[in-house]
Amino acid sequence: METISVPHPLETFVPARAAGQRNVLSLALPPMPLLRVAFVGVGARGRMAVKRWCHIPNIEIAAICDVSREVAEEVATLVEQYGKPRPKIYWGKTAYLDLCQQQGINLVYVCTDWMSHVPIAIHAMEQGKSVAVEVPAALTLKDIWRLIDTAERTQQHCMMLENAVYDHFENAVCQMAREGLLGELVHVEGGYAHPIGDRWTAWRMEYNRMTAGDIYPTHSIGPACQLLDIHRTDRMCYLTAMQTNAFKGKEMHQKVMGESCESFANGDQTSTMIRTAKGKTILIQHNVMTPRPYNRMFQAVGTHGYAAKYPVPEVLLNAEAAAKIGIELKDCNLPLNASQIEILLNHYAPSFSSEIIALAKELDTRGGMSFFMDVRLAECLQQGLPLDMDVYDLAEWCCIAELTKLSIEHGSMPVMIPDFVHRKSLSAEE
């Protein structure tokens, strides 16, 4: 990879890997044919996850944990209603400590609020459990490094539950790119335009009030990094970020919190540009304030073609690429029509049975991507395979939050993105 020269970039501290500590690239644990899963945090999102996992073969819901005993009891009863044995329940703010002592649990699935993700994940790994953590898994570089170090030290899986990479269109385009259908990818985009409206919680509003930058980047950057094969054949080098003023922030704070605030750190719109070691670029955006349709702004720009999902799917291919999948083009300058896109998506349909695909759409109103994510996670653990996403994906996608804040606070200066995988070691050998 070529070395990128950036004038006076800001750099962050990169801790050395401890002596004798090994990375977890392509980590594969012994097969777990009967996978025992424990859920920590079973509010709205956690409850939906439990419901999905009740439909996955060879799964035991071993434990349910929530701050509320009533909620934990309700979800345990839900598991029984799906014909599964009643899981053991735990309740209270620190009940996850007791849950992680339970023998036989293979995977701890964390759906709590953002601020509690890291201590739960670290404790679970230290007790010999793999973890899957809702987005964003970590909010600071310090916590990201703690997760990496714990995963490496314990040799346990630590995966972030980024469902956007399992969206049918985005996954199909990723497969197209891997097969060279778009030629050489040169630029990719992603975003999170999703007005929160009446779904604001007090803790999330307060976090927005206090924190500048793209604080919810993983839906944007995850599919983009998958397209560019980041930390496998390419890596992100540096970013620069810019945000607008908080034109809506104070107004929304007043509405949600019932009190005014003098300042609001998070701008209505944040835009971030990233350059990779191979000279490619990524643009991601974040906006949860202004009224607009939901949009993840997914785009892939290649030397032989182009694909975008929003506001409607759009694909443009050259004649040779189109012919590979049985599409004849009359004009290579025009995007594919709806029926041609359907042929393309059917060609790159998820590699699941028709029953799983139908069930995914039934359980998940967003096309089934969360169920596909869960099924793949279960399959990999049951079969002893490396996971689709590792702790370094988690690190690269979550670090955008603090690095964009740093760039914005320094007048949109470039900020180096740490190489989370190939850091120096205190030992002579890996």
Secondary structure, 3 states (H helix, E strand, C coil): CCCCCCCCCECCCCCCECCCCCCCCCCCCCCCCCEEEEEECCCHHHHHHHHHHCCCCCEEEEEEEECCHHHHHHHHHHHHHCCCCCCEEEECCCHHHHHCCCCCCCEEEECCCHHHHHHHHHHHHHCCCEEEECCCCCCCHHHHHHHHHHHHHHCCCEEECCHHHHCHHHHHHHHHHHCCCCCCEEEEEEEEECCCHHHCCHHHHHHHHHCCCCCCCHHHHHHHHHHHCECCCECEEEEEEEECCCCCHHHHHHHHHCCCCCCCCCCCCEEEEEEECCCCEEEEEEECCCCCCCECCCEEEECCEEEECCCCCEEEECHHHHHHCCCCCCCCCCCCCHHHHHHHHHHCCCCCCHHHHHHHHHHCCCCCHHHHHHHHHHHHHHHCCCCCCCHHHHHHHHHHHHHHHHHHHCCCCCEECCCCCCCCECCCCC
